[in-house]
Amino acid sequence: MDATPIGLCLTARAHGKGWAMPAPILPLIEAAPHWPERGALVGLDLGTKTIGVAVSDPDRRLATGVETIKRKQFKADAARLLAIAAERSAVGFVLGLPINMDGSEGPRAQSTRAFARNLAGLTTLAIGLWDERLSTAAVERELIGMDVSRARRAEVIDEHAAIFILQGALDRLAKLRGDR
């Protein structure tokens, strides 16, 4: 693995040097070997207008919401995501991949893959893709069950979906390690 500090890779890319390899984009199980044994992961729920962001603890047991980013342009969105990753000393990203119920990939999945490719060009942190089918619907039901107002649900749904996505990925990784 590249021993170059992440910030240096980003700086080199930002100045057109382009010598750092882009981050791998893989299904979660294949991405896991690219991450060190310990270290936080950043979970993302990519929406058309917002990006829900969650982060795990360094032992990868619990996902916690961080914020909802109002999408502007890719460079600004990516800069905020990379800043969050740096602030949390993250070692990788988990990006929810919106797969259709029949297992196929539609326009939203293609858009998510394009976002992942663009983000991978700015970081060396591996990006794991995690099937997010029904995550937003599950979170919506949970928030309704907690009697959260419609306006408040709209504010927090993407961040909570990111928590749901990341926690599902963490649980899957823990099962693979034999932790649970």
C-alpha positions, 0 to 999 in steps of 0.5 A: 500500500502507498505509504504517502500521506493522504494529504500529500496525494491530494495536494499532488493531484490538485496540482496536476501531478497525478502520480498517486494511484486512484483508490480501488472501488470494490464490493464491500467484501473485496474492499475490506482487505485494502483497509487496515485492521483498525480505523474509522470508515466513512459511510455515504448515502448519495442522494440527488440533492444531498449526501448523508454522511456517517462514520464508524468508531476505529474498531468498526462496531458502531456507525454514527451520523455526522452530517448531511451535505447539501450537494453543490458541485462535485469538487465542493462535495468531494472536498467536504467528504475528504475533510471529514475523512481526514478529521476522523482519521478514516481509512476507507469509504463505504458507499451505498449502491442503490441496486434495484429489487431485481438485482439490476442496476439502474440510472441511480446505481450508474450515477453512484458508480460515476461518483465513486470513480470521481472520488477515487481519483482524489484519494487513496482510500479504498471505496467499498460498495454496499447494497443499500436496497430499502435503506431509505424506506427502512429509515423512513419507517423508523423515523415515523415510528418515533413520531418525527415530523415530516419536515424533520424527517426530510432534514435527517433522512439521508444522514440516517440512511448513511448510518443504516448503510454503514452499520449494515456494512460493519455488521457484515464485516464483523460476521466475516471476522467472526466477531458476532 
